[in-house]
Amino acid sequence: MAITKTTTIKTAEIMFLTSEEKADAMIQVRLLDTWDDPDDGDLPIQKMRKFNISRGDDISSYPQFIQDLSTWLWGS
């Protein structure tokens, strides 16, 4: 079999840095990547990633939920 990668959202927090206005907020995201192959005894391997997303950042590579959250927070 082939190695498969799965990405799971562990946390998505809206953080207000300078004011309580949506425009000034950022989203802190923690993603857990898991690589697995049921035929390989050395797998799965997991890696946690953390990102800070600000208004105007390119979010096209993030999971759909994060894109939806960004759209809700800052608009399209």
C-alpha positions as CSV (number, residue, x, y, z in Angstrom):
1,M,0.0,0.0,0.0
2,A,0.9,3.6,-0.2
3,I,1.7,6.0,2.5
4,T,-1.3,8.3,3.2
5,K,-1.2,11.7,4.9
6,T,-4.1,13.0,7.0
7,T,-4.3,16.5,8.4
8,T,-6.5,17.1,11.5
9,I,-7.3,20.5,13.0
10,K,-6.4,20.3,16.7
11,T,-7.2,23.9,17.6
12,A,-8.3,27.1,15.9
13,E,-8.3,30.2,18.2
14,I,-9.3,33.7,17.4
15,M,-6.9,36.1,19.1
16,F,-7.5,39.9,19.5
17,L,-4.2,41.6,19.6
18,T,-4.7,45.4,19.6
19,S,-8.5,45.7,19.9
20,E,-11.7,43.7,20.0
21,E,-12.4,44.5,16.3
22,K,-12.5,41.6,13.9
23,A,-10.1,43.4,11.5
24,D,-7.4,43.4,14.2
25,A,-7.8,39.7,15.0
26,M,-5.7,36.7,14.0
27,I,-6.4,33.0,13.9
28,Q,-3.9,30.7,15.6
29,V,-4.2,27.2,14.1
30,R,-2.6,23.9,15.2
31,L,-2.7,21.1,12.7
32,L,-1.7,17.5,13.3
33,D,-0.3,15.7,10.2
34,T,-0.3,11.9,10.3
35,W,1.5,9.7,7.8
36,D,0.5,6.0,7.8
37,D,0.7,2.8,5.9
38,P,-0.9,-0.3,7.5
39,D,1.8,-2.5,6.0
40,D,4.6,-0.6,7.6
41,G,5.3,-1.3,11.3
42,D,7.3,1.9,11.7
43,L,4.3,4.1,11.0
44,P,2.3,6.1,11.8
45,I,4.4,9.2,12.2
46,Q,2.8,12.4,13.5
47,K,3.9,16.1,13.3
48,M,2.2,19.1,14.9
49,R,2.3,22.4,13.0
50,K,1.3,25.8,14.4
51,F,0.4,28.9,12.2
52,N,-0.8,32.4,12.9
53,I,-3.1,33.7,10.1
54,S,-3.7,37.4,9.7
55,R,-6.2,39.2,7.6
56,G,-5.1,39.2,3.9
57,D,-2.9,36.0,4.2
58,D,-3.2,33.3,1.5
59,I,-5.3,30.6,3.2
60,S,-5.9,28.4,0.1
61,S,-3.7,25.6,1.4
62,Y,-5.5,25.3,4.8
63,P,-8.4,22.9,5.5
64,Q,-11.8,24.1,4.4
65,F,-12.9,24.8,8.0
66,I,-10.1,27.3,8.4
67,Q,-11.0,29.0,5.2
68,D,-14.6,29.2,6.3
69,L,-13.6,30.6,9.7
70,S,-11.4,33.2,8.0
71,T,-14.2,34.2,5.7
72,W,-16.6,34.6,8.6
73,L,-14.1,36.7,10.6
74,W,-12.8,39.0,7.8
75,G,-15.1,38.5,4.8
76,S,-14.1,37.2,1.4
